[in-house]
Amino acid sequence: MPKNKGKGGKNRKRGKNEADDEKRELVFKEDGQEYAQVLRMLGNGRCEAQCIDNTRRLCHIRGKMHKKVWIAAGDIILVGLRDYQDDKADVILKYMPDEARLLKAYGELPENIRLNEGIVVDEEDEGAADDYLEFEDEDIDKI
């Protein structure tokens, strides 16, 4: 049998995020950065986000955050804009829910943005809720 030459398995890697509970300083946007809300996760370290300037961008999660910071639909993120590609951006930071509320209170985020919601409803999907059929009792008896 081969000898184990590493420092441990997956359980060793799991116990690294003990410092996440502590408060961190609130990071505001700088030049070349924008706030965004995640619309949907695409897989392969990418997501689609609606930026505050009303532009949808394909965002790439940077390697430092990949598999360490979990991003879901509806999260508020800070993205770095690309000079050469306007429709793509890089995720720099994910804001915790209390940090997102503070950003909204400081006026950094617009008032119409909805926080604390896991699934963001797209404009195209609003009509999808009406795509159900309703049967009367007589219709079921005829079948």
C-alpha positions as CSV (number, residue, x, y, z in Angstrom):
1,M,0.0,0.0,0.0
2,P,1.2,3.5,-0.7
3,K,2.2,5.7,2.2
4,N,0.3,9.0,2.9
5,K,2.7,11.8,2.2
6,G,0.3,14.7,2.6
7,K,-0.7,16.7,5.6
8,G,-4.2,15.4,5.8
9,G,-7.4,15.0,3.9
10,K,-10.6,17.0,3.3
11,N,-11.4,17.3,7.0
12,R,-8.3,19.3,7.6
13,K,-9.3,21.7,4.8
14,R,-12.7,22.2,6.2
15,G,-11.6,23.7,9.5
16,K,-10.1,26.9,8.1
17,N,-13.0,29.4,8.2
18,E,-13.1,30.0,11.9
19,A,-12.4,33.8,11.6
20,D,-15.5,34.4,9.4
21,D,-17.7,35.3,12.4
22,E,-15.6,38.4,13.3
23,K,-16.7,41.8,12.1
24,R,-14.7,43.2,9.2
25,E,-14.4,46.8,8.0
26,L,-17.0,47.8,5.4
27,V,-15.4,48.1,1.9
28,F,-16.8,50.8,-0.4
29,K,-16.4,50.8,-4.2
30,E,-13.5,52.6,-5.8
31,D,-12.8,53.7,-9.4
32,G,-13.3,50.7,-11.8
33,Q,-15.6,48.9,-9.3
34,E,-19.4,48.6,-9.1
35,Y,-21.9,47.0,-6.8
36,A,-24.0,44.2,-8.2
37,Q,-26.7,41.7,-7.2
38,V,-26.3,38.1,-8.3
39,L,-29.1,37.0,-10.6
40,R,-28.1,33.3,-11.1
41,M,-25.1,31.1,-10.7
42,L,-23.8,29.6,-14.0
43,G,-21.3,27.1,-12.7
44,N,-17.5,26.9,-13.4
45,G,-16.9,29.8,-11.1
46,R,-19.1,32.2,-13.0
47,C,-22.4,34.1,-12.3
48,E,-24.7,36.5,-13.9
49,A,-25.1,39.8,-12.0
50,Q,-27.2,42.9,-12.4
51,C,-24.9,45.9,-11.7
52,I,-26.2,49.1,-10.1
53,D,-25.7,50.9,-13.3
54,N,-28.4,48.7,-14.8
55,T,-26.0,46.5,-16.9
56,R,-26.1,42.7,-16.8
57,R,-22.6,41.3,-16.6
58,L,-21.1,37.9,-16.7
59,C,-18.9,37.8,-13.5
60,H,-16.0,35.5,-12.9
61,I,-15.3,34.5,-9.2
62,R,-11.6,35.1,-8.5
63,G,-9.5,32.2,-7.3
64,K,-9.1,33.5,-3.7
65,M,-12.8,33.3,-3.2
66,H,-13.4,30.1,-5.3
67,K,-14.7,27.3,-3.0
68,K,-14.1,29.4,0.1
69,V,-16.8,32.1,-0.2
70,W,-20.2,30.7,-1.3
71,I,-22.2,33.0,-3.5
72,A,-25.9,32.5,-4.2
73,A,-28.6,34.2,-6.2
74,G,-29.6,37.5,-4.5
75,D,-26.3,38.2,-2.9
76,I,-24.8,41.7,-3.1
77,I,-21.2,41.6,-4.5
78,L,-18.5,44.1,-5.4
79,V,-17.2,43.6,-9.0
80,G,-14.2,44.9,-10.7
81,L,-15.0,46.2,-14.2
82,R,-12.8,45.4,-17.1
83,D,-11.4,48.1,-19.4
84,Y,-11.5,46.0,-22.5
85,Q,-14.8,44.0,-21.9
86,D,-17.8,46.0,-20.7
87,D,-20.1,42.9,-20.5
88,K,-17.8,41.0,-18.2
89,A,-16.5,41.6,-14.6
90,D,-14.6,40.0,-11.8
91,V,-16.1,39.3,-8.3
92,I,-13.9,41.0,-5.7
93,L,-16.0,40.7,-2.6
94,K,-19.2,39.3,-1.3
95,Y,-21.1,41.4,1.2
96,M,-22.7,39.7,4.2
97,P,-26.4,40.5,4.7
98,D,-25.7,43.0,7.6
99,E,-23.1,44.8,5.4
100,A,-25.5,45.0,2.5
101,R,-28.1,46.6,4.8
102,L,-25.5,49.1,5.9
103,L,-24.6,49.9,2.3
104,K,-28.3,50.6,1.6
105,A,-28.5,52.8,4.7
106,Y,-25.5,54.8,3.6
107,G,-27.1,55.4,0.2
108,E,-24.5,53.4,-1.7
109,L,-27.2,51.0,-3.0
110,P,-30.4,52.3,-4.5
111,E,-33.7,52.0,-2.6
112,N,-35.4,49.8,-5.2
113,I,-32.9,46.9,-4.7
114,R,-34.3,44.0,-2.7
115,L,-32.1,42.4,0.0
116,N,-32.5,39.1,1.9
117,E,-34.1,37.3,-1.0
118,G,-32.5,34.2,-2.3
119,I,-34.1,34.1,-5.8
120,V,-34.2,37.3,-7.8
121,V,-37.1,37.5,-10.3
122,D,-36.0,38.4,-13.8
123,E,-38.1,40.6,-16.1
124,E,-38.4,37.7,-18.5
125,D,-39.7,35.3,-15.9
126,E,-42.5,37.4,-14.4
127,G,-45.0,36.0,-16.9
128,A,-44.0,32.5,-16.2
129,A,-46.0,32.4,-13.0
130,D,-49.2,32.5,-15.1
131,D,-48.4,29.4,-17.1
132,Y,-50.5,27.0,-15.2
133,L,-53.8,25.3,-16.2
134,E,-56.9,25.3,-14.0
135,F,-59.5,22.5,-14.5
136,E,-63.1,22.5,-13.4
137,D,-64.5,19.4,-11.8
138,E,-66.7,18.7,-14.8
139,D,-63.6,18.7,-17.1
140,I,-61.9,16.0,-14.9
141,D,-65.0,13.8,-14.9
142,K,-65.1,13.9,-18.8
143,I,-61.6,12.5,-18.9
